[in-house]
Amino acid sequence: MSPVSSKPVSAQVLDAAIAWQLSLDSSSPVEREEFAKWHAAHEEHARAWRQLGMLDQRFSVASGPARTALLQSRESIRRRVRKLGSGVASVVAVIGLALFAGEHYLPVDYWLADQRTATGEQRTLRLTDGTLINLNTHSAVDVRFDEKQRRIVLQEGEILVETGHGDARPFIVETREGSMRALGTTFLVRREADGTRLSVLKSAVAAHPHASQEEQILREGQQVLMRDNGLGTIVALNPGADAWTRGMLVMENARLADLVHELGRYRRGHLGVAPEVAELRITGSFPLNDTDKALSALLPTLPVQIEQHTAWWVTVAKADNKR
C-alpha cells in the first residue's frame, strides 16, 4: 500500500477536496455543515480528504528546494486566496500531490504544458504554420516545432487538428502510446484510460504505435484505439465525434452511463449514475456549456431523477414513482 492511502481518487473528486480545504480556512457554520455532508456522501470523498491531510504531513517532513518552494507558494496562496480565487491554489496543491504521491493522481505534465484548458473550458490555438488546434475540456499540449518537424505532444484530454498548408515539415501528434503523422488533414486525438483514440475527419493520418515497427494509414471516416504495442480494430467514425467543437455532445443509442461519463468531463465534482439505470439507452444532442440543462433533458424521456447531494456530488438515479 502506498503511503498516501490505498487507491487514487478521480481528478473531479480531488478538485472538490482541494476547494473544500481552501474554503474551510474561514468558513461559516453552514459551509462546515455542507462539508460534513460532502465528506460523508461517499468513501472516495473521505479518501481524497485523507490524502490531502497526508500531503500536509509530508510537507512537514520533506526537505530541499522543492519543499521550500511548495510551502512558500502554499502559504502565499492561503493569504491571498480570496483575491486570486482557487485556481492557482489548485495548481500548487495538485502539483504537490503529484510530486509526493505519484503521477497517477494528476500528471505534473498537465500543469507544466505549454497550453492547457480547465475543466469545462475549450480553446482554439493558431500555430505559426497556420495550423488550428481546438483543445477540449481539461486538455494540455506541448508545441515542439523545429527546422525538421512540427510536433504536438498531447499530454491530457482531446484536440481537433486542422493542419496548415504550405509547410514541407511533417506534422506529428504524439502521445504516450505512439505518434500520428498528418497527411494534409483534419483529425481528432483523444487520450483515454486504455490508449489514444485517433479519429480522421478529412484526408488521412498515419498511425505509429511506439512499440511497433510499422505505421498504418487511416482514411477519412475511420477511427482506431492505439496502444503502445499496436492498433485496435479500425471502425467507422462515431456520429458527431467533433460536435464538442460546436458546444454539443451527440449520442446515438448510447448507454446512459456513457452519456453521464462524457458530461462529467465538463463539470467539476462527481457526476455518477446508479447501476439500476446505467444500461438505459439514449439518443440526442446535449449542451456542454450547461451540463445541468443537459441532465434535465433526460427527465422527459427516461425513468430517472437527478439527485444533487451537494454542488460537487450529483447522481442520475432511478425515478421514485411515489413522488
Steps between C-alpha positions, in 0.01 A plus 500: 500500500634843414564755779219720368200269557403198293374590153495832312198725484353653187611844383148635555481385862853625565400842363205503740716404798748777422217754472361390837847520660537857382149613594515349851779738599234760577168324458161563653307238705280435196804434279648267763172309510501473119858372515399234754224381264743493206759309703246238607331463161756261352808304603703663222436842658643386832796340322576822310484697825741258669740533209501878528565467873789264438639744250513760777690252715746435220562871464610504864759224458617566143823686439679682224410771249176328390361508854597865548345610170178308557462617859565862409249482216244330722525760778492785251189364336326445831553868579373612159239237419206742505681734266626241253234229526560126526649437156863572586461327834376189325807506277735515799313234696471262207865543402585422862288187489665386180851563634447326832236239415575402141368605159203261506295775668542784251805514271745780562533519120148643482590796723834561329364480143538790255123529457218353708129537570318465831202274561213624282725736301571481125750705303625540142869557422651616171860385467777673306451272197128581479385181670187530714475293818179482703558390859209327670424502871793428738753461219869584476753515216866583448606660171836373371577660163853495360667514158425130430147444621185642657421295811210532745510296820154431641550460874136477602150528357395544138584721204372562150776582249462682168849498354640807329607483135815604320746362758714205388585386853303193617224573751488248786280463806658286771358335813635240742372223271645615168504763227258611228632660181258726316460458126340838427205446727254577780491250786424443867738357760369405845681354800291224658558273798612209283674681213479778242198530270568635151203612288553626144254763378669591169774349284724252686734447797786251542490340847817354653489333844828542690575127530410417140728498197225602260252782459147469364306758303147588609267661248222752534211368708711246693611477862721270704623453856879499514703337776878507518522141372258530208173621352153372575237429239435787259131595515269768362514845655242570770219736391564849630854418612602866457173650630680613816675768291153650453407467867288187466518134598333266250404150613330234287348199677762539774502357850386751758820423691706611199302822464544582869872424477538741208304777670713448810808606306352851469414569864684504831413257774352154466229412248389139531225264391320235704556139382122450462485748210855487363405276206205708378546623142487862391519692172526876475709817504598660829655842579847488651502855636208420733523142627214555745276579203633192321411282800152653522441397139511136611192529721224508235630194315656268763370366836768685694539783749792730577622476859721791605655437839732801475622720216791254468305174513220424252351161409261392226279248681187295440185709518297474820149421377353593838582867444 
